[in-house]
Amino acid sequence: MGWRAERRRLRERIATNIGVAGDQELTNLAFNESIVVIVPGNTRFYLVLRKGSSKGQSGVGAAASSNQAVVNARIPSVDELRELIQLRRELTEMYQTQGRATAAQQPQQ
């Protein structure tokens, strides 16, 4: 057997290992539903939680049903969209105010 055949087998084994590792990582992500978000201190944020189904799903089934829930999610009403736009304006204004306050304090320190 030549070195080319050995090289090809090595490439196939590496590709298989990468595929298996990727599948394992996706499975781990499906089983571990912890979401970690890091934000700077004194940041106001809003968290919207959606109640899951009463069935005790886990793993890939839960991830698939979660994706299906996103697809089947209802379209927000005009009033809800207006509220979101207003909230975005308020948050933008708050961040701008914080930025100005921080910029004003830095020269004094």
C-alpha positions in Angstrom: 0.0 0.0 0.0 1.4 3.4 -1.0 1.7 6.5 1.0 -1.2 8.1 -0.9 -3.6 5.4 0.3 -2.3 5.8 3.9 -2.8 9.6 3.6 -6.3 9.1 2.3 -7.2 6.8 5.1 -5.7 9.3 7.6 -7.8 12.1 6.1 -11.0 9.9 6.3 -10.3 9.0 10.0 -9.7 12.7 10.8 -12.9 13.7 9.0 -14.8 10.9 10.9 -13.4 12.0 14.2 -14.4 15.6 13.5 -17.9 14.6 12.5 -18.3 12.4 15.7 -17.0 15.3 17.9 -19.4 17.7 16.3 -22.3 15.3 16.8 -21.3 14.8 20.5 -21.1 18.6 21.0 -24.6 19.1 19.5 -25.9 16.4 21.7 -24.3 17.9 24.8 -25.8 21.3 23.8 -29.2 19.7 23.4 -29.0 18.1 26.9 -27.6 21.2 28.6 -30.1 23.9 28.3 -28.3 26.4 30.5 -28.0 29.8 28.9 -25.2 32.1 30.2 -25.2 35.8 29.3 -22.6 38.2 30.5 -23.5 41.9 30.7 -21.7 44.8 32.3 -22.8 45.9 35.8 -25.7 48.3 36.2 -27.2 47.1 32.9 -31.0 46.9 32.7 -32.3 44.1 30.6 -35.6 42.3 30.2 -36.0 38.6 30.1 -39.0 36.9 28.6 -39.6 33.3 29.5 -42.0 31.0 27.7 -43.6 28.2 29.6 -42.6 24.8 28.1 -44.8 21.9 27.4 -46.0 19.7 30.3 -44.4 16.7 28.7 -41.0 15.9 30.3 -39.0 16.2 27.1 -35.2 16.4 27.1 -32.3 16.3 24.7 -32.7 16.5 21.0 -36.5 16.2 21.2 -36.7 19.2 23.4 -34.5 21.2 21.1 -36.6 20.2 18.1 -39.8 21.1 19.9 -38.3 24.4 20.9 -37.3 25.2 17.3 -40.9 24.2 16.2 -42.3 26.6 18.9 -40.3 29.4 17.4 -41.6 28.6 13.9 -45.2 28.4 15.2 -44.9 31.6 17.3 -47.6 34.1 16.7 -46.9 37.3 15.0 -46.8 40.3 17.4 -49.6 42.8 17.2 -49.1 46.4 16.1 -49.4 47.5 19.8 -46.8 45.0 20.9 -44.4 46.2 18.2 -45.0 49.8 19.2 -44.2 48.9 22.8 -41.0 47.2 21.7 -40.0 50.2 19.6 -40.6 52.5 22.6 -38.6 50.2 24.9 -35.7 50.3 22.4 -35.8 54.1 22.4 -35.8 54.2 26.2 -32.9 51.7 26.3 -30.9 53.7 23.7 -31.6 56.9 25.6 -30.5 55.3 28.9 -27.2 54.0 27.4 -26.5 57.4 25.9 -27.1 59.0 29.3 -24.9 56.5 31.0 -22.2 57.1 28.4 -22.3 60.8 28.9 -22.2 60.4 32.7 -19.2 58.1 32.4 -17.4 60.4 30.0 -18.0 63.4 32.4 -16.7 61.4 35.4 -13.5 60.1 33.8 -11.6 63.5 33.6 -12.3 64.1 37.3 -10.8 60.9 38.4 
